[in-house]
Each structure stands twice: as structure tokens, then as C-alpha cells.
């Protein structure tokens, strides 16, 4: 809205000269403030669009956007414009309240992006946290990453052992029957035992895990200046499923987690709950009356509950029981 209003700045001034009843003409200082705020809030608008998307975003996109917000707040907090400085300081308090603790989901999802890996965590954490907190959080992220990976490896190994055991029992039954009937199928038993041996040897963990190999490989470099460049982390893991089978399953599970299940419109605006499809023709005065009336009713209800609780506290236990019985009967 600010961006569109700035385009029509001169129109408002011309309208004020033609209509004497127009009393809301903004001063030059107001327009300058609107321009500063519009430039500052542009980053929040872009990030909100990414966070609120329902079809395209994967969890690897979120950490870099949160870091951009932190960077923008740090730069604006050093501004020499008093009103912007005061506003940003309050926003930084809110940001630190919700992002003071390390968000493991965003960090691990970023690592599972072949274009980011651990480099993004090592780069942006010192900019979000203090030096000691950044080092501690990086260590925690690595620890949780390896714990999750080992859990997936154990789960895959256990399922493979169960499968091999069933194959072994089946082959033994078949080979035993063949020995009784004829001695021609004894060779099949030896081959089956060899296949079980190969499968069990593959289930053991190598010296260097696939996770370590993935992290040591070079980061995928994309040309972000090219607007046609599109990269989907899930597609990349789909193409590399044979190279990193366990990591691919882990990436599919983690990257598909949404950052929020609440749309920005529902989180920040009460208008959608007032102007629905059945009441879309209400004028501004009626909408304001509905919103204010709802707020007053909720406040009045809270006051009634508070007064009732105070009244009950002032009664003795016997009187309180009588009062509650009387209300239940009503």
C-alpha cells in the first residue's frame, strides 16, 4: 500500500488544491518517512511471500531468509533517522525473543541443500548470534545432524536384516526340498548363502559415511543473476538417490516440513474474519463497529470472569459451595 501511495504523491497534492474539503494531505516529512519505511519493509514482504507459500517452498529456503531479516534489522538499528531507529529496536527485541534459540529444522534443512550445506550455517550464525553462542549452536547442529543420520542408517539396516532373514529361511526350505528330491540344485544353496553374505557385508557402516562424503563434496554453484535459473532441492536428491540412498530419504522427510501452517493474512489481519463472502459489501464504518464491538465484548467478558473469581475468593468455603450450587441449578 505504501508503494502504491508513493506513486500517487503528486496526485494527492493536486487533489488538495481542487477540493477544499480534503483535509488529509500529508506533509513532505510524512512522505519521506513513508519512503524510508517502504524500503525497509520490502525485505519483510519478500520473506513473508516465501514463508506463506503452499506449493513451492521447501525447508532449505528458510534459514537464509531469517538471516536476511536479522541483517536488515542490524543495519536499520544503526540508522541516524530517529523514528526508524526506535521502531527497529522494538522489532529486534521481538526477533531475539523468538529466534534467540537455534532452530534446528531450518539449520539442518539448509545443510541438506547442496547449494548451501554447512557453509551457510557457518556463515550466518555469527551474524545472528554472539561469537560464543554461534560456535555452540554450530556444534549442536552438527551433533543433531549426525544423530538423525545414524537413526536413518540403523532403521535401514534393521529392515534389511529382517528381509535377509526371510530370504535365508525361504532359500533353506527350497534347497532342503531339492536335496531330498535330487542333488542337482545344491549349487543354488551356495549362491543364496553368498548373496546373504554380500548383503550383510553391505549393511555394515563404512569408514567414511555417506553424510561425510556429501558434506566434503564441493557446493553446487548456481547463477543467481540469471532469472531463469530454478533449483529444486528435492529434484536434486531424487537424481542422486542411488549415490546417497539414506540421505535422500532423510532429505525428503525434512525438506517437506513447512515453516508455518498459518497464512500471513490469518496471522496479521482480522479483516478476513469480518469481511467474508457473505458480508463483503460492508462499509468502513460498519467494519470498524464490528471489530470494536467484538473487542469490547471480549474485554467485558474477561472483566466479568475476574469479578466473579474475586467474589468467590471473598466467600467462605460453605458460602462458596452454596453459590456454586445455586449457579449450577440455574
BAMITI-807919 format. One line per field, with one value per residue (C-alpha): residue number from 1; residue in three letters; chain; x negated, y, z. Coordinates in steps of 0.25 Angstrom, whole numbers, plus 5000, padded with zeros to 4 digits. Layout:
<nodes>
num	NUM/...;
residu	ala/...;
chaine	A/...;
u	X/...;
v	Y/...;
w	Z/...;
</nodes>
This chain:
<nodes>
num	1/2/3/4/5/6/7/8/9/10/11/12/13/14/15/16/17/18/19/20/21/22/23/24/25/26/27/28/29/30/31/32/33/34/35/36/37/38/39/40/41/42/43/44/45/46/47/48/49/50/51/52/53/54/55/56/57/58/59/60/61/62/63/64/65/66/67/68/69/70/71/72/73/74/75/76/77/78/79/80/81/82/83/84/85/86/87/88/89/90/91/92/93/94/95/96/97/98/99/100/101/102/103/104/105/106/107/108/109/110/111/112/113/114/115/116/117/118/119/120/121/122/123/124/125/126/127/128/129/130/131/132/133/134/135/136/137/138/139/140/141/142/143/144/145/146/147/148/149/150/151/152/153/154/155/156/157/158/159/160/161/162/163/164/165/166/167/168/169/170/171/172/173/174/175/176/177/178/179/180/181/182/183/184/185/186/187/188/189/190/191/192/193/194/195/196/197/198/199/200/201/202/203/204/205/206/207/208/209/210/211/212/213/214/215/216/217/218/219/220/221/222/223/224/225/226/227/228/229/230/231/232/233/234/235/236/237/238/239/240/241/242/243/244/245/246/247/248/249/250/251/252/253/254/255/256/257/258/259/260/261/262/263/264/265/266/267/268/269/270/271/272/273/274/275/276/277/278/279/280/281/282/283/284/285/286/287/288/289/290/291/292/293/294/295/296/297/298/299/300/301/302/303/304/305/306/307/308/309/310/311/312/313/314/315/316/317/318/319/320/321/322/323/324/325/326/327/328/329/330;
residu	unk/unk/unk/unk/unk/unk/unk/unk/unk/unk/unk/unk/unk/unk/unk/unk/unk/unk/unk/unk/unk/unk/unk/unk/unk/unk/unk/unk/unk/unk/unk/unk/unk/unk/unk/unk/unk/unk/unk/unk/unk/unk/unk/unk/unk/unk/unk/unk/unk/unk/unk/unk/unk/unk/unk/unk/unk/unk/unk/unk/unk/unk/unk/unk/unk/unk/unk/unk/unk/unk/unk/unk/unk/unk/unk/unk/unk/unk/unk/unk/unk/unk/unk/unk/unk/unk/unk/unk/unk/unk/unk/unk/unk/unk/unk/unk/unk/unk/unk/unk/unk/unk/unk/unk/unk/unk/unk/unk/unk/unk/unk/unk/unk/unk/unk/unk/unk/unk/unk/unk/unk/unk/unk/unk/unk/unk/unk/unk/unk/unk/unk/unk/unk/unk/unk/unk/unk/unk/unk/unk/unk/unk/unk/unk/unk/unk/unk/unk/unk/unk/unk/unk/unk/unk/unk/unk/unk/unk/unk/unk/unk/unk/unk/unk/unk/unk/unk/unk/unk/unk/unk/unk/unk/unk/unk/unk/unk/unk/unk/unk/unk/unk/unk/unk/unk/unk/unk/unk/unk/unk/unk/unk/unk/unk/unk/unk/unk/unk/unk/unk/unk/unk/unk/unk/unk/unk/unk/unk/unk/unk/unk/unk/unk/unk/unk/unk/unk/unk/unk/unk/unk/unk/unk/unk/unk/unk/unk/unk/unk/unk/unk/unk/unk/unk/unk/unk/unk/unk/unk/unk/unk/unk/unk/unk/unk/unk/unk/unk/unk/unk/unk/unk/unk/unk/unk/unk/unk/unk/unk/unk/unk/unk/unk/unk/unk/unk/unk/unk/unk/unk/unk/unk/unk/unk/unk/unk/unk/unk/unk/unk/unk/unk/unk/unk/unk/unk/unk/unk/unk/unk/unk/unk/unk/unk/unk/unk/unk/unk/unk/unk/unk/unk/unk/unk/unk/unk/unk/unk/unk/unk/unk/unk/unk/unk/unk/unk/unk/unk/unk/unk/unk/unk/unk/unk/unk/unk/unk/unk/unk/unk;
chaine	A/A/A/A/A/A/A/A/A/A/A/A/A/A/A/A/A/A/A/A/A/A/A/A/A/A/A/A/A/A/A/A/A/A/A/A/A/A/A/A/A/A/A/A/A/A/A/A/A/A/A/A/A/A/A/A/A/A/A/A/A/A/A/A/A/A/A/A/A/A/A/A/A/A/A/A/A/A/A/A/A/A/A/A/A/A/A/A/A/A/A/A/A/A/A/A/A/A/A/A/A/A/A/A/A/A/A/A/A/A/A/A/A/A/A/A/A/A/A/A/A/A/A/A/A/A/A/A/A/A/A/A/A/A/A/A/A/A/A/A/A/A/A/A/A/A/A/A/A/A/A/A/A/A/A/A/A/A/A/A/A/A/A/A/A/A/A/A/A/A/A/A/A/A/A/A/A/A/A/A/A/A/A/A/A/A/A/A/A/A/A/A/A/A/A/A/A/A/A/A/A/A/A/A/A/A/A/A/A/A/A/A/A/A/A/A/A/A/A/A/A/A/A/A/A/A/A/A/A/A/A/A/A/A/A/A/A/A/A/A/A/A/A/A/A/A/A/A/A/A/A/A/A/A/A/A/A/A/A/A/A/A/A/A/A/A/A/A/A/A/A/A/A/A/A/A/A/A/A/A/A/A/A/A/A/A/A/A/A/A/A/A/A/A/A/A/A/A/A/A/A/A/A/A/A/A/A/A/A/A/A/A/A/A/A/A/A/A/A/A/A/A/A/A/A/A/A/A/A/A;
u	5000/4989/4982/4995/4997/4983/4986/4998/4991/4994/5008/5011/5005/5013/5026/5024/5023/5036/5044/5045/5051/5039/5032/5023/5011/4998/4986/4973/4967/4979/4975/4961/4964/4973/4962/4952/4962/4965/4951/4949/4961/4958/4950/4961/4971/4962/4959/4974/4977/4967/4971/4986/4985/4992/4987/4973/4965/4956/4950/4936/4940/4944/4931/4925/4938/4937/4923/4927/4937/4926/4916/4927/4930/4916/4913/4926/4923/4911/4919/4918/4933/4939/4953/4947/4937/4947/4956/4945/4941/4954/4954/4940/4946/4957/4947/4938/4949/4954/4940/4931/4931/4925/4936/4931/4941/4936/4921/4922/4931/4921/4910/4918/4918/4906/4904/4903/4898/4891/4885/4898/4899/4884/4886/4899/4899/4888/4897/4909/4903/4891/4878/4879/4894/4891/4880/4888/4900/4892/4887/4901/4906/4895/4898/4913/4910/4901/4911/4922/4914/4910/4924/4928/4916/4920/4934/4930/4920/4931/4941/4930/4926/4941/4942/4929/4934/4947/4940/4930/4941/4948/4936/4932/4946/4945/4931/4934/4946/4937/4927/4937/4943/4930/4916/4916/4920/4909/4902/4914/4912/4897/4901/4912/4903/4893/4903/4907/4892/4891/4904/4899/4885/4892/4901/4888/4885/4873/4861/4866/4881/4889/4892/4877/4875/4887/4882/4868/4872/4872/4884/4893/4891/4903/4904/4914/4913/4920/4935/4938/4929/4938/4933/4941/4934/4944/4941/4926/4928/4937/4926/4915/4924/4914/4902/4908/4920/4921/4918/4928/4939/4935/4935/4949/4955/4948/4949/4964/4967/4974/4969/4983/4997/5003/5004/5000/5014/5019/5008/5007/5021/5035/5042/5043/5052/5061/5061/5065/5072/5086/5082/5073/5081/5080/5075/5063/5071/5079/5066/5060/5072/5072/5057/5058/5071/5064/5052/5061/5070/5057/5052/5065/5066/5052/5056/5068/5059/5049/5060/5067/5054/5051/5065/5063/5050/5056/5067/5064/5064/5078/5083/5075/5081/5095/5092/5087/5099/5108/5102/5102/5117/5119;
v	5000/5009/5006/5010/5022/5028/5027/5036/5046/5058/5053/5056/5069/5073/5068/5076/5089/5086/5081/5090/5079/5070/5071/5059/5064/5058/5067/5065/5059/5049/5045/5044/5035/5026/5024/5020/5010/5005/5002/4995/4987/4981/4970/4966/4966/4957/4947/4947/4942/4931/4926/4927/4919/4906/4899/4903/4905/4895/4896/4899/4913/4918/4920/4929/4938/4939/4943/4954/4959/4959/4966/4977/4979/4981/4991/4999/4999/5008/5018/5032/5034/5035/5029/5017/5014/5014/5005/4995/4994/4989/4979/4974/4971/4963/4956/4952/4947/4937/4934/4934/4919/4912/4906/4892/4890/4902/4899/4884/4887/4897/4887/4877/4887/4884/4899/4903/4891/4895/4907/4915/4911/4915/4928/4933/4928/4938/4949/4945/4941/4945/4938/4928/4925/4923/4913/4906/4905/4901/4889/4886/4886/4876/4867/4867/4865/4852/4847/4848/4841/4830/4828/4826/4817/4808/4808/4804/4793/4787/4786/4780/4769/4765/4764/4756/4746/4744/4741/4732/4723/4722/4718/4708/4702/4701/4696/4685/4680/4680/4672/4661/4661/4662/4666/4676/4688/4688/4699/4709/4708/4712/4724/4728/4728/4736/4747/4747/4749/4761/4767/4766/4772/4784/4787/4790/4805/4809/4816/4829/4831/4836/4848/4852/4849/4859/4870/4869/4870/4883/4892/4893/4907/4914/4926/4935/4946/4938/4940/4927/4919/4910/4900/4889/4882/4871/4868/4868/4857/4850/4849/4845/4835/4823/4831/4835/4826/4828/4843/4844/4838/4847/4860/4856/4855/4868/4878/4875/4881/4895/4906/4910/4905/4919/4928/4943/4948/4940/4943/4958/4963/4962/4967/4953/4949/4961/4963/4949/4944/4947/4961/4967/4979/4985/5000/5004/5009/4996/4988/4997/4996/4981/4980/4990/4983/4969/4975/4981/4969/4960/4971/4972/4956/4956/4966/4958/4946/4954/4960/4946/4940/4951/4949/4935/4937/4946/4936/4925/4910/4908/4920/4917/4903/4909/4920/4909/4900/4912/4915/4900/4900/4912;
w	5000/5003/4990/4982/4991/4987/4972/4974/4983/4973/4971/4986/4985/4973/4979/4991/4983/4975/4987/4999/5008/5006/5020/5020/5011/5017/5019/5012/5024/5024/5010/5013/5025/5016/5006/5017/5023/5010/5006/5020/5019/5005/5011/5020/5009/5001/5012/5016/5002/5003/5017/5013/5000/5000/4987/4984/4997/5003/5017/5012/5008/5021/5029/5018/5019/5034/5033/5023/5033/5044/5035/5031/5046/5049/5038/5041/5056/5053/5045/5048/5046/5060/5057/5049/5060/5071/5062/5059/5073/5077/5065/5069/5083/5077/5067/5078/5087/5076/5069/5081/5082/5070/5060/5057/5046/5038/5040/5036/5024/5019/5021/5012/5001/4992/4989/5004/5013/5025/5019/5021/5036/5038/5031/5036/5051/5055/5049/5057/5070/5078/5076/5087/5084/5069/5072/5082/5072/5061/5069/5073/5059/5055/5066/5063/5048/5051/5061/5051/5040/5049/5053/5038/5036/5047/5042/5028/5034/5043/5031/5022/5033/5034/5019/5018/5029/5022/5009/5016/5022/5009/5002/5012/5011/4996/4996/5006/4998/4986/4992/4996/4982/4974/4976/4964/4972/4983/4975/4977/4992/4991/4983/4992/5004/4996/4993/5008/5012/5002/5007/5021/5018/5011/5023/5031/5033/5024/5030/5024/5024/5012/5020/5022/5007/5004/5013/5007/4993/4986/4988/4975/4969/4963/4955/4963/4953/4943/4946/4938/4948/4956/4966/4974/4985/4985/4970/4972/4983/4974/4963/4974/4981/4976/4981/4995/4997/5012/5011/5000/5009/5021/5011/5006/5020/5025/5013/5012/5026/5025/5033/5037/5035/5037/5025/5027/5025/5036/5045/5044/5039/5046/5033/5027/5039/5037/5022/5018/5005/5012/5017/5006/5004/5018/5018/5026/5038/5039/5039/5050/5058/5057/5061/5072/5077/5077/5085/5095/5097/5100/5109/5117/5118/5123/5134/5138/5140/5148/5157/5159/5163/5173/5178/5180/5187/5197/5201/5212/5207/5211/5204/5192/5191/5192/5182/5172/5175/5172/5159/5155/5157/5148;
</nodes>
